[in-house]
């Protein structure tokens, strides 16, 4: 194999690796969490509203109180 063929083969290999890397990065970016709060999958999508948190706290407090009363 001539020197020119070896250089061409190495260049093709490097281009192939770069192409695979670009495809992986593009796919990862597409699947990454969205940082836009207005987007349905945005940052605040999984946060509960203030009213829901207040109800959750009251429910948890009542459950603790009930467990405490059941112990005695």
N, C-alpha and C positions, 0 to 999 in steps of 0.2 A: 504494500500500500504506500502510495506516495505521500509526501509531506502535506501536499495540498488537500488530499483526500482526508487525512487525519484531522486537519484543521476544520474542514467542512463538517466532518462527523461530530467533532467536539462542539462546533457552533450550533448544529442541529440539536444536539443533546441539551445544550444550555437553553436554547429557545423553547424546547419542549418542557423543561423544568419550569421556566418562567411562565409559560402558558398554563401549566397545571396549577402553579401558585396563584396566578390571577383568578382562575376559575374557583379555587378553594376560597380565596378572600372574598370574591363576589358572592358566593353562596353563603358564607358566614355572615357577611354584612346584611344580606337579605333576611336571614333567620334571626338576627340579633334583636334584642328588645328595642322598641321604638322610644325615643326620648321626647317625643312631642306630646304634651299633656292633652291636646285636643283630639289626638288619635285614640280610637277605642282601645288599643293595646298600649296606651301611653303610660307615663310614670304613675299617675294616680288611679289607674284602672282598678288595682286590687285593694286600694285603701277604702275603708268604710267611712260613711258620712258621720258627722258629729252625733246625730240622733241615734244612729246604729251603734256607735261606740258607747254612748250613754246607756242604751238598753243592754248592751253586752256587759258593761260594768255592773249594772244593777242585777242582772241575771247571775253573774258570777258571785256577787256579794251575797245574794239570796241563797245560792247553792252552798257557799261556805258556811253561812249561818245555819242552814239545815243540817249540814254535816256535823257542825259543832253541837247542835241540839241532839242529834242522833247518838252522839258518843256518850252522853250522860244519861 
